[in-house]
Amino acid sequence: QVQLVESGGDLVEPGGSLRLSCKVSGNIGNLYIIGWYRQAAGKERELVGRITSDGNTDYPESQKGRFTVSRDNVRKVVYLQMNALKPEDTAAYSCNFRDLSSGETYWGQGTQVTVSS
């Protein structure tokens, strides 16, 4: 079992920045991918960025440049740094853990980001 707890969501003005955190605990293993996803009201969930167990990151083309995924291995936290936020970034942001050995996946409860003036 793996537990994920997101935090850091807030109301922020357009152009602002925010950093989300995903605290990971449990049986993490050595081969995994942790991804940040978001889901806006009335829309499908979409990938924002992800990081692998060996530290590689990748992002959808639409998210490159403004969002950065990083991690603190000691604290077991994965971060999503978001810059130059736009109203269309408003969504519930969740992190997902995928164990590449077992195929099991886990989700956190999500944290709300609202970009509005």
C-alpha positions, 0 to 999 in steps of 0.5 A: 500500500502507498499513501499520497497526501497533497497540499498547497492548493490555494486561491491565487491571482493570474500570473502568480505562482504556487507550489503543491506538495505530494507526501508519499508513504508506505511500500514505495519500492524502487521502480515507480512513476509519480505523476501530477494530474488535474481535473477542471470542472466538467473536463477530463483529468489530464496529466500535468507532469511526472517524475520517475524513480530515477529522477527523470521528468516529462511533461505534456507539450501543453504544460512545458515551460510553466510547470516543474515537477521535483522531489525531495527523497529524504522527506519523500515529497514530490512537488509541482511548481506552477508559475505564470498561472492562468484562470484555465489552470483552475482545477483539482490537482492530484498525485498518482503513484504507479508501481512499475513492478506490480502495476498497482496505482494509488491516488491522493485525495487532491488539492484545489487550485483556483486562479482568479482575480 
